[in-house]
Amino acid sequence: MTSAMKLLIVEDDREAAAYVVKAFSEAGHVADHAADGEQGYELASGANYDVLVVDRMLPKLDGLTLIGRLKAEGSKTPVLILSALGQVDDRVQGLRAGGDDYLTKPYAFAELLARVEALSRRGGASAAETVYRVGDLELDRLSHSVTRGGQDIPLQPREFRLLEYLMRNAGQVVTRTMLLENVWDYHFDPQTNVIDVHVSRLRSKIDKGFDRQLLHTVRGAGYMIRDGAR
């Protein structure tokens, strides 16, 4: 069985992107979404991903330019190009631009999943971070385990995704909008207290009974996880 992967889907068709993100999630993986080339570049530059899935025809920054920039900056993350441009010359151009694989639309998700898993196994993503640590709190993405001070902390799937996102952005303020988009896959505010409830539950599990607080509320801004000992 393939270990859980962290993926970035760069696709301007929001309906198509939502389908792919949901399908990868159901397959046991975590997928972030960028709706244009500039956002894709920012996310790919600022976080560790196992594989990037990039459309060619993107607003603001086209897919091949995005890939070329990342490769020029030394990125080793494998890239699968997903495009309606399927002629031989198109595929050759994509691979020469830095793509590691090329899949033409329309496609079967089973094939996309298999190709992404194959890219992940090649070792190009070996530098991707799989364990996050903040103080004595440790999250292992591959085993889906969380410990603090050596003590196992069982979390529900949504709590795990919430903690993972916070720890990926340790020391930075994470806003409600960021959490809605990256943990709940909402691109609108449902006007509920769903985030507050989950943060409260998570805080009780990772902080209660320990000598210092790691999960902090930043009033009027959002949340931050950091080592309170600093």
Order of alpha helices (4+ residues) and beta strands (2+ residues): beta-alpha-beta-alpha-beta-alpha-beta-alpha-beta-alpha-beta-beta-beta-beta-alpha-alpha-alpha-beta-beta
